[in-house]
């Protein structure tokens, strides 16, 4: 095999690896985007709860506040997963 053929084989292998990496990156970013969109719904819900909790004219229960904290923890986890997908 000539040097030129060796080089062409290396290029073909690199092209295949590049294409695979590009596809995985695209899919990961799609998944991250979808998860972020879901997290945005929870974020809006949490902000609404926070506004209600902050409004002294609205009576809030401990259960209501506990549920808001749970949603906040779920959001934190979702944001960490999204960041991990994008990093990696």
The 8 nearest C-alpha neighbors of each residue, nearest first, counted from 0:
[[1, 4, 2, 5, 3, 6, 8, 7],
 [0, 2, 4, 3, 5, 6, 7, 8],
 [1, 3, 5, 4, 6, 0, 7, 8],
 [2, 4, 6, 1, 5, 7, 0, 8],
 [5, 3, 7, 1, 6, 2, 8, 0],
 [6, 4, 2, 8, 3, 7, 1, 9],
 [5, 7, 9, 3, 4, 8, 2, 10],
 [8, 6, 4, 10, 9, 5, 11, 3],
 [9, 7, 11, 5, 10, 6, 4, 12],
 [8, 10, 6, 12, 7, 11, 13, 5],
 [9, 11, 7, 13, 8, 12, 14, 6],
 [12, 10, 14, 8, 13, 9, 7, 15],
 [13, 11, 15, 9, 14, 10, 8, 16],
 [12, 14, 10, 16, 15, 11, 17, 9],
 [13, 15, 17, 11, 12, 16, 10, 18],
 [14, 16, 18, 12, 17, 13, 19, 11],
 [17, 15, 13, 19, 18, 14, 20, 12],
 [16, 18, 14, 20, 15, 19, 13, 21],
 [19, 17, 21, 15, 16, 20, 14, 22],
 [18, 20, 16, 22, 21, 17, 15, 23],
 [21, 19, 17, 23, 22, 18, 24, 16],
 [20, 22, 18, 24, 19, 23, 17, 25],
 [23, 21, 25, 19, 24, 20, 26, 18],
 [24, 22, 26, 20, 25, 21, 27, 19],
 [25, 23, 27, 21, 22, 26, 28, 20],
 [24, 26, 22, 28, 23, 27, 21, 29],
 [27, 25, 29, 23, 28, 24, 22, 30],
 [28, 26, 24, 30, 29, 25, 23, 31],
 [27, 29, 31, 25, 30, 26, 32, 24],
 [30, 28, 32, 26, 27, 31, 33, 25],
 [31, 29, 27, 33, 32, 28, 34, 26],
 [30, 32, 28, 34, 81, 29, 33, 35],
 [31, 33, 29, 35, 30, 34, 28, 36],
 [34, 32, 30, 36, 35, 31, 29, 37],
 [33, 35, 31, 37, 36, 32, 30, 38],
 [34, 36, 38, 32, 33, 37, 31, 39],
 [37, 35, 39, 33, 38, 34, 32, 40],
 [38, 36, 34, 39, 40, 35, 33, 41],
 [37, 39, 35, 41, 40, 36, 42, 34],
 [38, 40, 42, 36, 37, 41, 35, 43],
 [41, 39, 43, 37, 38, 42, 44, 36],
 [40, 42, 44, 38, 39, 43, 45, 37],
 [43, 41, 39, 45, 44, 40, 38, 46],
 [44, 42, 46, 40, 45, 41, 39, 47],
 [43, 45, 41, 47, 42, 46, 40, 48],
 [44, 46, 48, 42, 47, 43, 41, 49],
 [47, 45, 49, 43, 48, 44, 42, 50],
 [46, 48, 50, 44, 45, 49, 43, 51],
 [49, 47, 45, 51, 50, 46, 52, 44],
 [50, 48, 46, 52, 51, 47, 53, 45],
 [49, 51, 53, 47, 48, 52, 54, 46],
 [50, 52, 48, 54, 53, 49, 47, 57],
 [53, 51, 49, 50, 54, 48, 59, 55],
 [52, 54, 50, 51, 49, 55, 57, 48],
 [55, 53, 51, 56, 52, 57, 50, 58],
 [54, 56, 57, 53, 58, 52, 51, 59],
 [55, 57, 54, 58, 51, 53, 52, 59],
 [58, 56, 55, 54, 59, 51, 52, 53],
 [57, 59, 56, 60, 55, 52, 54, 51],
 [60, 58, 52, 63, 57, 61, 64, 51],
 [59, 61, 63, 62, 64, 58, 65, 52],
 [60, 62, 64, 63, 65, 59, 66, 67],
 [63, 61, 65, 60, 64, 66, 59, 67],
 [62, 64, 60, 66, 61, 65, 59, 67],
 [63, 65, 67, 61, 66, 62, 68, 60],
 [66, 64, 62, 68, 67, 63, 61, 69],
 [67, 65, 69, 63, 68, 64, 62, 70],
 [68, 66, 64, 70, 65, 69, 71, 45],
 [67, 69, 71, 65, 66, 70, 72, 64],
 [70, 68, 66, 72, 71, 67, 73, 65],
 [69, 71, 73, 67, 68, 72, 74, 66],
 [70, 72, 68, 74, 69, 73, 67, 75],
 [73, 71, 75, 69, 74, 70, 68, 76],
 [74, 72, 70, 76, 75, 71, 77, 69],
 [73, 75, 77, 71, 72, 76, 78, 70],
 [74, 76, 72, 78, 73, 77, 71, 79],
 [77, 75, 79, 73, 74, 78, 80, 72],
 [76, 78, 74, 80, 79, 75, 73, 81],
 [77, 79, 81, 75, 80, 76, 74, 82],
 [78, 80, 76, 82, 77, 81, 83, 75],
 [81, 79, 83, 77, 78, 82, 84, 76],
 [82, 80, 78, 84, 31, 83, 79, 77],
 [83, 81, 79, 85, 84, 80, 86, 78],
 [82, 84, 80, 86, 81, 85, 87, 79],
 [85, 83, 81, 87, 86, 82, 80, 27],
 [84, 86, 82, 87, 83, 81, 28, 27],
 [87, 85, 83, 84, 82, 81, 27, 80],
 [86, 84, 85, 83, 82, 24, 27, 81]]
